[in-house]
Amino acid sequence: MDEKPKPGSELQTQRSEELVAHTPPDASPVWPTLAEAEMAVSIVLGEANVALSRTLEWAEGSLIEVDKESGQPVDVLVNGKLCFRGEVVTVAENFGVRITEIISNAAKID
């Protein structure tokens, strides 16, 4: 009996093979499964410290100035940790971030 592949199984096999190809040599055998775990990714354009009274004055159309100048790289956080920096780009009608810097593991250790 030949079983037909389930829809999407070819894609799953390809993705698993890609993960295995990118698996660190000392990685656990569960790496391909862990690599599929979803992580929260945040793009930080900038930050500002503002008095509560000022925030109460904000309305539609208000501008909030942040601590970065136009054109400076934005921070890319993965699960709240700074991992990358990049530049804001447009992709079709959406915003995206092109990675320009990978933050080293040494810099991520608190």
N, CA, C and O of each residue as an XYZ file, in Angstrom:
440
protein
N       0.823     -1.180      0.000
C       0.000      0.000      0.000
C       0.869      1.247      0.000
O       1.658      1.478      0.917
N       0.708      2.038     -1.041
C       1.424      3.312     -1.090
C       0.551      4.394     -0.493
O      -0.583      4.605     -0.920
N       1.092      5.076      0.500
C       0.350      6.190      1.086
C       0.714      7.458      0.351
O       1.884      7.700      0.054
N      -0.289      8.268      0.057
C      -0.042      9.554     -0.583
C       0.447     10.530      0.477
O      -0.040     10.517      1.607
N       1.399     11.371      0.121
C       1.838     12.366      1.110
C       0.695     13.316      1.440
O      -0.106     13.678      0.578
N       0.642     13.702      2.684
C      -0.379     14.657      3.118
C      -0.052     16.024      2.542
O       1.119     16.347      2.339
N      -1.081     16.835      2.274
C      -0.803     18.194      1.766
C       0.122     18.933      2.712
O      -0.072     18.925      3.927
N       1.128     19.571      2.140
C       2.070     20.348      2.943
C       3.222     19.540      3.496
O       4.168     20.117      4.033
N       3.173     18.199      3.382
C       4.237     17.383      3.966
C       5.559     17.599      3.250
O       6.618     17.523      3.873
N       5.516     17.869      1.940
C       6.750     18.148      1.212
C       7.412     19.407      1.759
O       8.630     19.457      1.932
N       6.591     20.431      2.032
C       7.114     21.660      2.604
C       7.696     21.386      3.985
O       8.773     21.882      4.315
N       6.982     20.592      4.800
C       7.458     20.274      6.138
C       8.786     19.527      6.066
O       9.705     19.808      6.836
N       8.885     18.568      5.134
C      10.129     17.823      4.980
C      11.257     18.757      4.582
O      12.363     18.660      5.114
N      10.986     19.666      3.642
C      12.007     20.611      3.198
C      12.440     21.500      4.352
O      13.634     21.727      4.546
N      11.473     22.011      5.128
C      11.817     22.884      6.258
C      12.634     22.115      7.284
O      13.586     22.661      7.841
N      12.279     20.842      7.552
C      13.037     20.036      8.511
C      14.452     19.818      8.018
O      15.403     19.892      8.796
N      14.600     19.545      6.701
C      15.935     19.362      6.143
C      16.750     20.646      6.252
O      17.947     20.602      6.536
N      16.096     21.804      6.023
C      16.803     23.073      6.155
C      17.255     23.285      7.588
O      18.363     23.765      7.824
N      16.406     22.931      8.550
C      16.760     23.097      9.955
C      17.927     22.197     10.326
O      18.835     22.614     11.045
N      17.905     20.964      9.838
C      18.994     20.046     10.122
C      20.287     20.595      9.525
O      21.349     20.504     10.141
N      20.192     21.169      8.315
C      21.384     21.729      7.678
C      21.951     22.896      8.475
O      23.153     23.153      8.409
N      21.116     23.607      9.224
C      21.560     24.758     10.005
C      21.744     24.422     11.479
O      21.957     25.318     12.295
N      21.667     23.157     11.824
C      21.795     22.739     13.210
C      23.247     22.846     13.668
O      24.145     22.324     13.008
N      23.480     23.517     14.790
C      24.846     23.570     15.320
C      25.349     22.153     15.593
O      24.561     21.297     15.994
N      26.644     21.880     15.385
C      27.164     20.525     15.546
C      26.956     19.940     16.939
O      26.800     18.727     17.077
N      26.950     20.778     17.969
C      26.786     20.278     19.330
C      25.339     20.355     19.817
O      25.083     20.257     21.017
N      24.395     20.530     18.895
C      22.989     20.701     19.269
C      22.360     19.376     19.659
O      22.781     18.303     19.227
N      21.355     19.491     20.478
C      20.579     18.341     20.913
C      19.815     17.755     19.728
O      19.529     18.473     18.770
N      19.480     16.465     19.773
C      18.696     15.873     18.688
C      17.291     16.465     18.577
O      16.615     16.246     17.572
N      16.846     17.202     19.575
C      15.522     17.821     19.505
C      15.571     19.197     18.866
O      14.550     19.880     18.796
N      16.749     19.619     18.395
C      16.900     20.950     17.791
C      15.855     21.239     16.716
O      15.228     22.297     16.778
N      15.627     20.355     15.726
C      14.624     20.689     14.696
C      13.248     20.973     15.285
O      12.529     21.829     14.769
N      12.865     20.276     16.348
C      11.571     20.526     16.986
C      11.588     21.861     17.719
O      10.635     22.633     17.613
N      12.646     22.141     18.453
C      12.746     23.409     19.178
C      12.813     24.589     18.226
O      12.281     25.660     18.519
N      13.463     24.397     17.090
C      13.622     25.483     16.131
C      12.285     25.947     15.574
O      12.199     27.048     15.031
N      11.250     25.143     15.694
C       9.914     25.516     15.218
C       9.132     26.334     16.254
O       8.057     26.847     15.942
N       9.652     26.463     17.474
C       8.956     27.219     18.513
C       8.858     28.682     18.100
O       9.822     29.257     17.594
N       7.705     29.273     18.315
C       7.510     30.680     17.956
C       8.011     31.576     19.078
O       7.832     31.284     20.260
N       8.645     32.679     18.677
C       9.207     33.636     19.615
C       8.584     34.999     19.341
O       8.270     35.320     18.195
N       8.403     35.796     20.380
C       7.887     37.151     20.214
C       9.015     38.047     19.701
O      10.092     38.108     20.295
N       8.755     38.734     18.599
C       9.736     39.648     18.021
C       9.164     41.056     18.071
O       8.045     41.293     17.617
N       9.933     41.990     18.623
C       9.515     43.388     18.725
C      10.522     44.264     18.009
O      11.728     44.023     18.071
N      10.023     45.277     17.331
C      10.873     46.250     16.671
C      10.747     47.547     17.470
O       9.647     48.079     17.622
N      11.872     48.057     17.982
C      11.848     49.251     18.811
C      12.388     50.422     17.998
O      13.574     50.489     17.676
N      11.491     51.332     17.682
C      11.854     52.523     16.912
C      12.632     53.513     17.764
O      13.528     54.199     17.272
N      12.289     53.583     19.037
C      12.947     54.487     19.967
C      12.196     54.493     21.279
O      11.179     53.816     21.429
N      12.696     55.255     22.222
C      12.068     55.346     23.538
C      12.007     56.798     23.971
O      12.753     57.645     23.479
N      11.102     57.068     24.905
C      10.972     58.415     25.462
C      10.458     58.310     26.888
O       9.635     57.447     27.192
N      10.936     59.180     27.757
C      10.396     59.312     29.110
C       9.536     60.564     29.118
O      10.013     61.667     28.853
N       8.265     60.373     29.426
C       7.307     61.473     29.351
C       6.490     61.489     30.634
O       6.092     60.442     31.145
N       6.248     62.680     31.143
C       5.421     62.828     32.344
C       4.002     62.362     32.054
O       3.482     62.568     30.958
N       3.391     61.744     33.030
C       2.015     61.266     32.884
C       1.088     62.392     32.445
O       0.205     62.183     31.614
N       1.286     63.587     33.004
C       0.417     64.714     32.656
C       0.481     65.019     31.155
O      -0.515     65.412     30.548
N       1.658     64.833     30.575
C       1.798     65.097     29.138
C       1.062     64.038     28.312
O       0.449     64.354     27.292
N       1.127     62.784     28.758
C       0.430     61.725     28.015
C      -1.073     61.944     28.030
O      -1.772     61.559     27.092
N      -1.568     62.560     29.092
C      -3.014     62.830     29.175
C      -3.453     63.900     28.174
O      -4.638     64.019     27.864
N      -2.483     64.680     27.669
C      -2.782     65.715     26.675
C      -2.770     65.171     25.250
O      -3.240     65.838     24.329
N      -2.239     63.968     25.062
C      -2.139     63.416     23.714
C      -3.514     63.167     23.119
O      -4.459     62.770     23.802
N      -3.586     63.414     21.831
C      -4.817     63.167     21.081
C      -4.414     62.658     19.700
O      -3.232     62.625     19.357
N      -5.386     62.274     18.936
C      -5.107     61.836     17.575
C      -4.349     62.940     16.849
O      -4.786     64.091     16.847
N      -3.232     62.606     16.239
C      -2.410     63.590     15.548
C      -1.243     64.106     16.371
O      -0.366     64.783     15.834
N      -1.210     63.796     17.683
C      -0.084     64.218     18.520
C       1.188     63.515     18.057
O       1.142     62.382     17.578
N       2.321     64.194     18.203
C       3.615     63.615     17.857
C       4.368     63.258     19.128
O       4.359     64.014     20.100
N       5.016     62.108     19.114
C       5.833     61.667     20.239
C       7.260     61.566     19.740
O       7.560     60.763     18.857
N       8.136     62.377     20.300
C       9.536     62.371     19.895
C      10.273     61.293     20.689
O      10.125     61.191     21.907
N      11.069     60.491     19.981
C      11.832     59.434     20.634
C      13.321     59.759     20.575
O      13.733     60.735     19.949
N      14.116     58.927     21.236
C      15.538     59.203     21.407
C      16.424     58.846     20.217
O      17.646     58.952     20.320
N      15.851     58.430     19.099
C      16.661     58.098     17.922
C      16.381     59.077     16.802
O      15.260     59.553     16.625
N      17.434     59.363     16.051
C      17.281     60.240     14.899
C      16.803     59.443     13.700
O      16.999     58.230     13.626
N      16.180     60.129     12.771
C      15.730     59.504     11.543
C      16.920     58.858     10.834
O      17.979     59.473     10.709
N      16.748     57.641     10.381
C      17.812     56.943      9.678
C      18.680     56.066     10.559
O      19.445     55.246     10.051
N      18.576     56.225     11.887
C      19.344     55.360     12.788
C      18.730     53.963     12.795
O      17.529     53.811     12.572
N      19.549     52.943     13.051
C      19.014     51.575     13.094
C      17.993     51.400     14.210
O      18.085     52.033     15.262
N      17.022     50.534     13.962
C      16.048     50.177     14.989
C      16.531     48.905     15.675
O      17.301     48.138     15.098
N      16.082     48.682     16.904
C      16.451     47.484     17.653
C      15.433     46.390     17.387
O      14.231     46.648     17.335
N      15.921     45.167     17.219
C      15.050     44.006     17.036
C      15.242     43.121     18.262
O      16.326     42.584     18.492
N      14.173     42.975     19.047
C      14.219     42.177     20.259
C      13.519     40.840     20.008
O      12.452     40.797     19.396
N      14.120     39.764     20.482
C      13.505     38.442     20.421
C      13.268     38.019     21.861
O      14.206     37.881     22.646
N      12.003     37.815     22.195
C      11.601     37.518     23.578
C      12.179     38.520     24.567
O      12.626     38.151     25.653
N      12.165     39.794     24.180
C      12.592     40.868     25.063
C      14.094     41.108     25.112
O      14.540     42.018     25.812
N      14.884     40.326     24.394
C      16.343     40.485     24.388
C      16.805     41.071     23.060
O      16.369     40.629     21.997
N      17.688     42.063     23.121
C      18.231     42.669     21.910
C      19.087     41.641     21.178
O      20.072     41.145     21.726
N      18.714     41.321     19.941
C      19.444     40.322     19.154
C      19.982     40.885     17.845
O      21.006     40.423     17.343
N      19.288     41.889     17.287
C      19.667     42.431     15.989
C      19.415     43.929     15.958
O      18.706     44.471     16.806
N      20.004     44.590     14.971
C      19.662     45.969     14.624
C      19.417     45.968     13.126
O      19.955     45.136     12.396
N      18.598     46.909     12.678
C      18.313     46.935     11.258
C      17.728     48.247     10.809
O      17.529     49.167     11.603
N      17.453     48.319      9.511
C      16.881     49.527      8.934
C      15.442     49.254      8.518
O      15.111     48.167      8.045
N      14.604     50.250      8.701
C      13.199     50.126      8.332
C      13.082     50.213      6.813
O      13.653     51.103      6.183
N      12.335     49.276      6.239
C      12.092     49.237      4.802
C      10.598     49.041      4.574
O       9.855     48.720      5.501
N      10.172     49.236      3.344
C       8.791     48.912      3.006
C       8.784     47.670      2.131
O       9.616     47.516      1.237
N       7.838     46.792      2.403
C       7.652     45.564      1.651
C       6.205     45.574      1.196
O       5.290     45.360      1.992
N       6.004     45.826     -0.109
C       4.656     46.045     -0.633
C       4.071     47.230      0.131
O       4.603     48.338      0.051
N       2.988     47.013      0.868
C       2.372     48.109      1.623
C       2.665     48.018      3.117
O       2.086     48.761      3.909
N       3.560     47.111      3.506
C       3.882     46.915      4.920
C       5.280     47.431      5.222
O       6.097     47.636      4.324
N       5.534     47.635      6.510
C       6.880     47.946      6.965
C       7.612     46.645      7.246
O       6.991     45.630      7.560
N       8.913     46.678      7.132
C       9.757     45.550      7.477
C      11.069     46.080      8.020
O      11.281     47.292      8.066
N      11.951     45.180      8.430
C      13.270     45.567      8.928
C      14.307     44.698      8.231
O      14.221     43.471      8.265
N      15.275     45.329      7.608
C      16.415     44.621      7.014
C      17.501     44.565      8.076
O      17.960     45.602      8.553
N      17.914     43.359      8.447
C      18.933     43.174      9.485
C      20.268     43.712      8.975
O      20.730     43.339      7.897
N      20.876     44.590      9.762
C      22.184     45.156      9.396
C      23.269     44.799     10.401
O      24.458     44.963     10.125
N      22.856     44.308     11.579
C      23.840     43.974     12.614
C      23.297     42.850     13.481
O      22.139     42.875     13.896
N      24.138     41.873     13.748
C      23.787     40.791     14.667
C      24.531     41.068     15.965
O      25.752     41.228     15.975
N      23.781     41.123     17.053
C      24.379     41.385     18.359
C      25.015     40.086     18.853
O      24.348     39.052     18.878
N      26.272     40.117     19.242
C      26.978     38.905     19.640
C      26.397     38.326     20.916
O      25.780     39.031     21.715
N      26.606     37.024     21.093
C      26.132     36.344     22.312
C      26.746     36.954     23.562
O      26.082     37.021     24.596
N      27.980     37.396     23.494
C      28.645     37.981     24.655
C      27.916     39.247     25.107
O      27.809     39.518     26.303
N      27.416     40.019     24.137
C      26.715     41.262     24.476
C      25.343     40.979     25.057
O      24.795     41.834     25.752
N      24.758     39.798     24.798
C      23.420     39.474     25.284
C      23.426     38.967     26.716
O      22.381     38.943     27.366
N      24.576     38.565     27.214
C      24.648     38.024     28.576
C      24.619     39.177     29.570
O      25.414     40.112     29.487
N      23.685     39.088     30.509
C      23.538     40.171     31.502
C      24.624     40.133     32.538
O      24.646     40.970     33.441
